[in-house]
């Protein structure tokens, strides 16, 4: 699909140089840049959702598991020759 956008002159010149350097049409460069920008923001959105989910959940270790873990670590440290 064709579309028209306005860009600052400096950005347009940098895009033109980059497209030439990469050997691709300028429109392909713009399409790729937009695609990467959108993917980046999708990942940020996923991170925000995960942060929201985990910030409201209880992250305390089950007391029974905590006791078992402590005993296991203690045994492991006793067997080490430091």
C-alpha positions as CSV (number, residue, x, y, z in Angstrom):
1,X,0.0,0.0,0.0
2,X,1.3,3.4,-0.8
3,X,1.3,6.1,1.8
4,X,2.8,9.6,2.2
5,X,4.6,10.6,5.4
6,X,6.5,13.7,6.4
7,X,10.0,13.4,7.8
8,X,12.6,15.9,9.0
9,X,15.2,16.5,6.2
10,X,18.0,15.1,8.4
11,X,16.1,11.8,9.0
12,X,15.2,11.5,5.4
13,X,18.9,11.9,4.3
14,X,20.0,9.3,6.9
15,X,17.4,6.9,5.6
16,X,18.5,7.5,2.0
17,X,22.1,6.8,2.9
18,X,21.2,3.7,4.9
19,X,19.1,2.3,2.1
20,X,21.9,2.8,-0.4
21,X,24.4,1.3,2.0
22,X,22.2,-1.8,2.5
23,X,21.3,-2.0,-1.2
24,X,17.6,-1.9,-0.6
25,X,14.8,0.4,-1.8
26,X,14.0,3.2,0.6
27,X,10.4,2.0,0.9
28,X,11.7,-1.4,2.0
29,X,13.9,0.3,4.7
30,X,10.9,2.3,6.0
31,X,8.7,-0.9,6.1
32,X,11.4,-2.9,7.9
33,X,12.0,-0.1,10.4
34,X,8.3,0.2,11.1
35,X,8.0,-3.5,11.5
36,X,10.8,-3.7,14.0
37,X,9.4,-0.7,15.9
38,X,6.0,-2.4,16.2
39,X,7.6,-5.7,17.3
40,X,9.6,-3.9,20.0
41,X,6.5,-2.3,21.4
42,X,4.6,-5.6,21.4
43,X,7.4,-7.1,23.6
44,X,7.1,-4.1,25.9
45,X,3.4,-4.7,26.2
46,X,4.0,-8.3,27.1
47,X,6.5,-7.3,29.8
48,X,4.1,-4.8,31.2
49,X,1.4,-7.5,31.4
50,X,3.7,-10.0,33.1
51,X,4.8,-7.3,35.6
52,X,1.2,-6.6,36.4
53,X,0.4,-10.3,36.9
54,X,3.4,-11.0,39.1
55,X,3.1,-7.9,41.1
56,X,-0.3,-8.9,42.4
57,X,0.6,-12.6,43.2
58,X,2.1,-13.9,46.3
59,X,5.8,-14.8,45.7
60,X,6.5,-16.2,49.1
61,X,7.9,-19.7,49.1
62,X,5.7,-22.3,50.7
63,X,7.0,-22.8,54.3
64,X,7.4,-26.5,53.9
65,X,9.4,-26.1,50.7
66,X,11.5,-23.4,52.3
67,X,12.4,-25.7,55.2
68,X,13.3,-28.6,52.8
69,X,15.4,-26.2,50.7
70,X,17.3,-24.9,53.8
71,X,18.1,-28.4,54.9
72,X,19.3,-29.4,51.4
73,X,21.5,-26.3,51.2
74,X,22.9,-27.0,54.7
75,X,23.8,-30.6,53.8
76,X,25.4,-29.4,50.6
77,X,27.6,-26.8,52.3
78,X,28.7,-29.3,55.0
79,X,29.9,-31.7,52.3
80,X,32.0,-28.9,50.6
81,X,35.7,-28.8,51.3
82,X,36.5,-25.1,51.4
